[in-house]
Amino acid sequence: MKTEEYTPNHIPKSTRIFNFVWGTGLVALAVFAWTGGSFHLPGKGASEGVTYTGNALTLFIFAAAIGAINLFITIVDHYDKRNNEQYYKKASQYCSCIAVFLVIAATAVQFANEQVAPVVISNGN
């Protein structure tokens, strides 16, 4: 019985450079948003976009950081020669899902925070 020799996966250099640049950009975005206390995500067309502040900003910063980790995971996977690609793939999937969830949650929280309280009309009791 012949055992198959393991060959580690190869991530092209262009992909590693792309992931490094975008991952660093996401870290810079998170730091910029954190130090500035708010972050404006412009809208398209007639939309004014969203300005994240408070708890929504915190969620957005975590989403950017987790997105950066996801990009850096691919780079680390390339240099790790052990037979464990399935763990990197699973970690990448988790990071992607968590980051998307956090961006949606940040937008929902910001939307809820921007709502004007309804006027309550009473008879004076």
C-alpha positions as a Markdown table, in Angstrom:
| # | Residue | x | y | z |
|---|---|---|---|---|
| 1 | Met | 0.0 | 0.0 | 0.0 |
| 2 | Lys | 1.5 | 3.3 | -1.1 |
| 3 | Thr | 0.8 | 6.4 | 1.0 |
| 4 | Glu | 0.2 | 9.6 | -0.8 |
| 5 | Glu | 2.7 | 12.3 | 0.0 |
| 6 | Tyr | 1.3 | 15.5 | 1.4 |
| 7 | Thr | 1.8 | 18.7 | -0.6 |
| 8 | Pro | 1.0 | 21.9 | 1.3 |
| 9 | Asn | -1.2 | 24.4 | -0.5 |
| 10 | His | 0.3 | 27.3 | -2.3 |
| 11 | Ile | -1.3 | 30.8 | -2.2 |
| 12 | Pro | -0.1 | 32.9 | -5.1 |
| 13 | Lys | 2.1 | 35.8 | -4.3 |
| 14 | Ser | -0.4 | 38.3 | -5.8 |
| 15 | Thr | -3.1 | 37.0 | -3.5 |
| 16 | Arg | -0.9 | 37.2 | -0.4 |
| 17 | Ile | 0.1 | 40.8 | -1.3 |
| 18 | Phe | -3.6 | 41.7 | -1.9 |
| 19 | Asn | -4.6 | 40.2 | 1.4 |
| 20 | Phe | -1.8 | 42.0 | 3.2 |
| 21 | Val | -2.7 | 45.4 | 1.7 |
| 22 | Trp | -6.4 | 45.0 | 2.4 |
| 23 | Gly | -5.9 | 43.6 | 5.8 |
| 24 | Thr | -3.6 | 46.4 | 6.8 |
| 25 | Gly | -6.2 | 48.8 | 5.3 |
| 26 | Leu | -8.9 | 47.3 | 7.5 |
| 27 | Val | -6.7 | 47.7 | 10.6 |
| 28 | Ala | -6.0 | 51.3 | 9.6 |
| 29 | Leu | -9.8 | 51.9 | 9.1 |
| 30 | Ala | -10.6 | 50.4 | 12.5 |
| 31 | Val | -7.9 | 52.6 | 14.2 |
| 32 | Phe | -9.1 | 55.7 | 12.3 |
| 33 | Ala | -12.7 | 55.0 | 13.4 |
| 34 | Trp | -11.7 | 54.3 | 17.0 |
| 35 | Thr | -9.6 | 57.4 | 17.3 |
| 36 | Gly | -12.1 | 59.6 | 15.5 |
| 37 | Gly | -15.1 | 58.5 | 17.6 |
| 38 | Ser | -17.2 | 58.0 | 14.4 |
| 39 | Phe | -17.0 | 56.6 | 10.9 |
| 40 | His | -19.1 | 57.7 | 7.9 |
| 41 | Leu | -19.8 | 55.1 | 5.3 |
| 42 | Pro | -21.0 | 57.0 | 2.3 |
| 43 | Gly | -24.2 | 55.9 | 0.5 |
| 44 | Lys | -24.9 | 55.5 | -3.2 |
| 45 | Gly | -27.1 | 57.9 | -5.2 |
| 46 | Ala | -29.5 | 59.9 | -3.1 |
| 47 | Ser | -28.6 | 58.0 | 0.1 |
| 48 | Glu | -26.7 | 59.9 | 2.7 |
| 49 | Gly | -24.9 | 56.8 | 4.0 |
| 50 | Val | -24.4 | 55.8 | 7.6 |
| 51 | Thr | -22.4 | 57.4 | 10.3 |
| 52 | Tyr | -21.4 | 54.8 | 13.0 |
| 53 | Thr | -21.1 | 56.2 | 16.5 |
| 54 | Gly | -21.3 | 54.7 | 20.0 |
| 55 | Asn | -22.1 | 51.0 | 20.2 |
| 56 | Ala | -22.6 | 50.7 | 16.5 |
| 57 | Leu | -19.1 | 52.1 | 16.0 |
| 58 | Thr | -17.7 | 49.4 | 18.3 |
| 59 | Leu | -19.4 | 46.7 | 16.4 |
| 60 | Phe | -18.1 | 48.1 | 13.1 |
| 61 | Ile | -14.6 | 48.3 | 14.5 |
| 62 | Phe | -14.8 | 44.6 | 15.6 |
| 63 | Ala | -16.1 | 43.7 | 12.1 |
| 64 | Ala | -13.1 | 45.4 | 10.4 |
| 65 | Ala | -10.7 | 43.8 | 12.8 |
| 66 | Ile | -12.1 | 40.3 | 12.2 |
| 67 | Gly | -12.1 | 41.0 | 8.5 |
| 68 | Ala | -8.4 | 41.8 | 8.7 |
| 69 | Ile | -7.8 | 38.6 | 10.7 |
| 70 | Asn | -9.6 | 36.7 | 7.9 |
| 71 | Leu | -7.3 | 38.1 | 5.3 |
| 72 | Phe | -4.2 | 37.5 | 7.3 |
| 73 | Ile | -5.3 | 33.8 | 7.9 |
| 74 | Thr | -4.7 | 33.1 | 4.2 |
| 75 | Ile | -1.2 | 34.5 | 4.4 |
| 76 | Val | -0.3 | 32.4 | 7.5 |
| 77 | Asp | -1.8 | 29.3 | 5.8 |
| 78 | His | 0.6 | 29.7 | 2.9 |
| 79 | Tyr | 3.6 | 29.6 | 5.2 |
| 80 | Asp | 2.3 | 26.8 | 7.4 |
| 81 | Lys | 3.5 | 23.6 | 5.8 |
| 82 | Arg | 1.6 | 21.2 | 8.1 |
| 83 | Asn | -1.4 | 19.3 | 6.9 |
| 84 | Asn | -4.1 | 21.4 | 8.6 |
| 85 | Glu | -5.6 | 23.5 | 5.8 |
| 86 | Gln | -9.1 | 22.5 | 6.9 |
| 87 | Tyr | -8.6 | 24.4 | 10.2 |
| 88 | Tyr | -7.6 | 27.6 | 8.3 |
| 89 | Lys | -10.6 | 27.2 | 6.0 |
| 90 | Lys | -13.0 | 26.7 | 8.9 |
| 91 | Ala | -11.5 | 29.7 | 10.7 |
| 92 | Ser | -11.8 | 31.8 | 7.6 |
| 93 | Gln | -15.5 | 30.8 | 7.2 |
| 94 | Tyr | -16.2 | 31.7 | 10.8 |
| 95 | Cys | -14.4 | 35.1 | 10.5 |
| 96 | Ser | -16.4 | 35.9 | 7.3 |
| 97 | Cys | -19.7 | 35.1 | 9.0 |
| 98 | Ile | -19.0 | 36.9 | 12.2 |
| 99 | Ala | -17.7 | 40.0 | 10.3 |
| 100 | Val | -20.8 | 40.2 | 8.1 |
| 101 | Phe | -23.1 | 39.7 | 11.1 |
| 102 | Leu | -21.3 | 42.5 | 13.0 |
| 103 | Val | -21.6 | 45.0 | 10.1 |
| 104 | Ile | -25.3 | 44.2 | 9.8 |
| 105 | Ala | -25.7 | 44.5 | 13.6 |
| 106 | Ala | -23.8 | 47.8 | 13.6 |
| 107 | Thr | -26.0 | 49.2 | 10.9 |
| 108 | Ala | -29.2 | 48.0 | 12.7 |
| 109 | Val | -28.0 | 49.5 | 16.0 |
| 110 | Gln | -27.1 | 52.8 | 14.3 |
| 111 | Phe | -30.5 | 52.9 | 12.6 |
| 112 | Ala | -32.3 | 52.3 | 15.9 |
| 113 | Asn | -30.2 | 55.0 | 17.6 |
| 114 | Glu | -31.1 | 57.5 | 15.0 |
| 115 | Gln | -34.9 | 57.0 | 15.3 |
| 116 | Val | -36.9 | 59.9 | 16.8 |
| 117 | Ala | -38.9 | 58.9 | 19.8 |
| 118 | Pro | -42.6 | 58.9 | 19.1 |
| 119 | Val | -44.8 | 61.7 | 20.5 |
| 120 | Val | -47.0 | 60.5 | 23.3 |
| 121 | Ile | -50.3 | 62.3 | 23.5 |
| 122 | Ser | -52.2 | 62.0 | 26.8 |
| 123 | Asn | -55.1 | 63.6 | 28.5 |
| 124 | Gly | -53.0 | 64.9 | 31.4 |
| 125 | Asn | -53.4 | 62.0 | 33.8 |
